Amino acid sequence: MPAARNIAFMASDAPIAQDAGAELGRRYGNYPPEEADVIVALGGDGFMLATMHATQHLETPVYGMNRGTVGFLMNEYHEDDLIDRLEAAEEAVLNPLRMTATKADGTQTEALAINEVSLLRAGPQAAKLRIWIDGRLRMEELVCDGVMVSTPAGSTAYNYSAHGPILPIGAEVLAITAVAAFRPRRWRGALVPKSAEVRFEVMNPKKRPVMADADSRSVPNVVEVSIRSEPDIAHRILFDPGHGLEERLIREQFA
């Protein structure tokens, strides 16, 4: 990226991240995000996602350094040579998912998700869902603990834990992955074009309540959830050379 003259440091609430933010601010200066050439996020993956959501209106690249417990989206933490690392960084552009969740009373909630949108059972009984792709019914009944739609960037997170596929970062597809599928037994999920609209219909929602979640923004008691990629929003994320998302996704599959 071009020379990073003005840097904004944003740190999670963890003491180790706060201390890092204070020290880096003393060394390099600390500008408001609106005036920065680059934003440096200090924390774990959760804070990185929160930073990207909070600053998406700025279109400013975000470079993460790991001061948390999970750091798949983060670079290693070093206090020295930060300017050189920023100028040499590789950029990846991510499009989020847009979730529209509808409740029984007709109210709707929209939210964006960089990793995945998930539907999870909210009671003792498994969820029963219908799956529509671009307005066409594709699965009459999925009985499961939950299901998610994941982006390539999020495919190594919750999706991978649920035995979903890891997707190359440039793949023009989304992964649909079930959590503990009961019927169809051990359903392996599906890949759909990135341009597709995925819609879940909750069957018998009073008896089998379901919540929807988009990057930790939760909506309880949903009856329908539609999900689609949002091409008009682009998150710019920076990585040290040779340690970008493409390399990390490949490495994860051979770990």
TORDODO-7749 format. One record per residue (C-alpha): z, y, x; residue in three letters. Coordinates in steps of 0.1 Angstrom, whole numbers, plus 5000, padded with zeros to 4 digits. Layout:
N
ZYXALA...
This chain:
255
500050005000MET499750375011PRO502550535031ALA505750525011ALA507150875017ARG509550884987ASN511650574979ILE513850524948ALA516550264953PHE517850084922MET520749844926ALA522349594903SER526149624895ASP527049354921ALA529149514949PRO526749374976ILE523849534959ALA525649864954GLN526649874991ASP523049805001ALA521750084979GLY524250334994ALA523350235030GLU519550235024LEU519850565006GLY521550725036ARG518850585060ARG515750655040TYR516750905013GLY516850824976ASN514550994951TYR514550974913PRO512150694902PRO509850964886GLU509351124920GLU509050804941ALA505950644957ASP507750304955VAL510850164938ILE513049924958VAL515149694935ALA518249544950LEU519649244932GLY518348904919GLY515448814898ASP517148924866GLY517649274879PHE514049274892MET512849204857LEU515149474842ALA513849724868THR510249644860MET510849684823HIS512750014828ALA510050174850THR506850034835GLN505950374821HIS505750504857LEU503150264870GLU504950274903THR505049954924PRO508349774927VAL509549604959TYR512549374955GLY515049284981MET517448994974ASN521049094969ARG521648844941GLY521848474935THR518148404925VAL515348574944GLY512048414936PHE510648764929LEU512448914958MET511848974995ASN514448905021GLU516949175027TYR516749375059HIS517949735064GLU515649795094ASP511849865094ASP511649915056LEU508850165058ILE506649935079ASP507349655054ARG506449865024LEU503149985040GLU502149625049ALA503149475015ALA500849284993GLU500549374957GLU500449144927ALA499649284892VAL501349114862LEU500649154825ASN503649084802PRO503748904769LEU504349094737ARG506548924712MET506649014675THR509548844658ALA509948854620THR513148784602LYS513648654567ALA514049004552ASP510649104567GLY512049324595THR510149294628GLN511149334664THR508749384692GLU509649314729ALA507849254762LEU508448964785ALA507348934821ILE508448564824ASN508448394790GLU509148424753VAL511348144740SER512448014706LEU515747824707LEU517647644680ARG520747844669ALA522647564651GLY523547204654PRO520247074641GLN516947074660ALA514347334652ALA511247254632LYS508247464640LEU504547494632ARG502247614659ILE499147834653TRP496647934679ILE494348224670ASP495048174634GLY494347804634ARG497047544628LEU497347324658ARG500547144653MET501947064618GLU505446994630GLU507247024663LEU510946904663VAL512747024694CYS515647224708ASP513247504717GLY509747604729VAL508447874751MET505248054761VAL505248134798SER503148354820THR502048234855PRO504648454870ALA507348294848GLY506047944852SER508547854879THR511547984859ALA512747844826TYR509347684820ASN509547474851TYR513147364843SER511847234810ALA509147034829HIS506347274822GLY503447324847PRO503447574875ILE500447804870LEU498547984898PRO499248364896ILE495648444888GLY495248174862ALA493848314829GLU496048074809VAL499548064793LEU501747754792ALA503347634759ILE506347414768THR508847244746ALA512547204753VAL513746844745ALA510846764722ALA511846494696PHE508646484675ARG506046444688PRO508046234712ARG508046384747ARG505246624739TRP503946754772ARG503047094759GLY499647274762ALA497747534781LEU495947814761VAL493748104772PRO495548414782LYS493748604754SER495048364727ALA497648464701GLU500248204697VAL502248204665ARG505347984656PHE506447934620GLU510047824616VAL510347554589MET513547544568ASN515147844587PRO518347844567LYS519147484575LYS517647504610ARG518147864623PRO516147974653VAL516548264677MET513748424697ALA514148574732ASP511948784754ALA513348834789ASP516848834775SER516149054745ARG517248824716SER516448824679VAL518448594657PRO517348414625ASN513648444630VAL511148294605VAL507948374625GLU507148474661VAL503748574674SER503048614711ILE500148744730ARG499448884765SER499449264768GLU496549354791PRO497149734787ASP500449704806ILE500349624843ALA503449564864HIS502849624901ARG505049404923ILE505149404962LEU505749124986PHE505849085024ASP502548955038PRO502348585035GLY505148565010HIS503448674979GLY503548514945LEU500548294951GLU502048144983GLU505448104966ARG503947924936LEU502147684959ILE505147624981ARG507347554951GLU505147264941GLN505647094975PHE509347164979ALA
